[in-house]
Amino acid sequence: MAALLEVTGLIKRFGGFAAVDGVTFAVTEGCIHAVIGPNGAGKSTLFRLLTGFHAPTAGTIRLAGRDITGLAPHHIARFGLAQSFQITTIFPKLSVREQVAFALIAQGPISWRMLSRLARRRGGQDVIAEADSLLAEVGLTEVAEQPAETISHGDQRALDVALALATRPRLLLLDEPTAGMSPFETERTVAMIQRLARARRLTVLFSEHDMDVVFGISEHITVIHRGRVIAEGDAASVQADPEVAEVYLGSAA
């Protein structure tokens, strides 16, 4: 299949330090693609470049053939790229359902002032129905009416994924989706990612430190170290790469 995301010669300098130093890679449409590397490798900076929160020093980013280099985050989101963050971006006092309804409203013609009228308007009922559908997809139906601050860490991360899905992305970026999770929550999150990718024909690009997760679900892996790509390929080829073993996997390899 064709590349949905193409990154070419991407550089981000902070003063004299290159956090991202000439990164080139492509993400195939429909693929679950991992970016891995040790702490400080440049993964978070790379994601911030892709989503428009940092402007690159040099290089290009193309999404579905469109040059999105340096565009503002809200423009990039409207072109089909959404990110779920390590730190959940929820409003703690709103219910889980209200969180997703707000996110859906922000994508369409209904004004924010209409939120209190949602239950009385057909358009509002449509928003609620879509919100409930998204919550079902990420496994949050049972906590839909709870204030977001009261749900578990794993459920908060699932809620953040639902908020990203509300933008109707073609490419979903997940920054360490299982960080801080219990083994049960990790297993559930991995299953959710695979289910969403299949059901929505969604392309997923994620960073992760849990190698069981990376090697378990990735169809392609890009390894970066000190801001540069040092290896690419499927799980078997990356695991067999001696440079990857030396700089990242270490004794765990």
C-alpha positions, 0 to 999 in steps of 0.5 A: 500500500501507499505511504500515508505519512512521509517524513524527509530529512526532518531536523529540529535544533534547540540552539546548537543541539539537534534533538531530531537530526535528519530523520527520514521514514514513511508510514504505510497506510493501514499499518501499525508502526512503532517508533522506539529508542532510549530516553532522549532519543528524540521520539517526543520531539519527533511527534511534536513536529508531526503534530505541529507543536514544534516547527522544524528547522529543516525537512518536510512532512507529507500526509496523504501527499499534502505538505503539512510541514510547519502547519498549526496543530488544528490545521494538521488535525483537520487534515487527518492526524490526531494524537493521544498524549502520555498525560491525559488531556481530560476536563476532570469535572465533566462526565466521560460522555460529556468529554467526547460530546465536546470533542465531537461538537468542536468538529462540526457546526454545533456551537459550544453554547448548545451543549446544555440543549443537547438532550432536547435537540435532534442534532444534540441527540446525534452527538450523544449517540456518536459519543456513546458509539466512540465510548463503546469502541474504547471500552468505556460504556460502563463509566460514561456517566462518571466524572472523568477524574474518578476513572482509572488511569487506564480508562483515562488513557482510553478516554484520550484515545476516544477524544482523538478519534472524535476528530475522525483521523486517518493517522492516530499518534499514540505517545507511550499508550501503556505507560504506567499501566498494570499488566491487565490495563496494558493487555486491554489497551493493546487489544483496543489498538488492534481492534481500532486499527482493524475496524476503522482501517486506521493507521497507527504510529506509536512510541513505546518502551514496553518491548513486549507491546512493540514486538507484539503488535507492530508491523513496522518499527523505526528505531531512533538514537540521538535524533537519527534513524539507526534501524528499520524493519519488522520485529524480527529484523530489528531484534536481530540488529546489533546496533539496536541491541547495543544502544537500546535493548541492552541486556534485555535483548 
